[in-house]
Amino acid sequence: MSIGLVMDEPNKDDGIVLTEAQKRARRSRSIAIAVSLAVLVVLFYVMTLVKGPMILIRPM
């Protein structure tokens, strides 16, 4: 009577195996998302610096 696979032995039959082209496409998408996010963060930072002092100088 077998209880099952040992935790140290990965099941080779399960899962999706990606081709090299799919791995490259996934990596390219990940890099594009990371660059887009970095640009957005920098844009928000710059806008905060530009608008920051102007918000403080206003009538109460």
PEMOHU-V350386 format. One record per backbone hydrogen bond with DSSP energy under -0.5 kcal/mol. CO is the residue of the C=O (numbers start at 1). NH is the residue of the N-H. Records with the same first field share a line. If there is no record, write none. Layout:
BEGIN
CO: NH / NH
END
This chain:
BEGIN
6: 9
8: 10
10: 12
11: 14
16: 18
19: 23
20: 24
21: 25
22: 26
23: 27
24: 28
25: 29
26: 30
27: 31
28: 32
29: 33
30: 34
31: 35
32: 36
33: 37
34: 38
35: 39
36: 40
37: 41
38: 42
39: 43
40: 44
41: 45
42: 46
43: 47
44: 48
45: 49
46: 50
47: 51
48: 52
49: 53
51: 55
52: 55 / 56
53: 57
56: 58
END
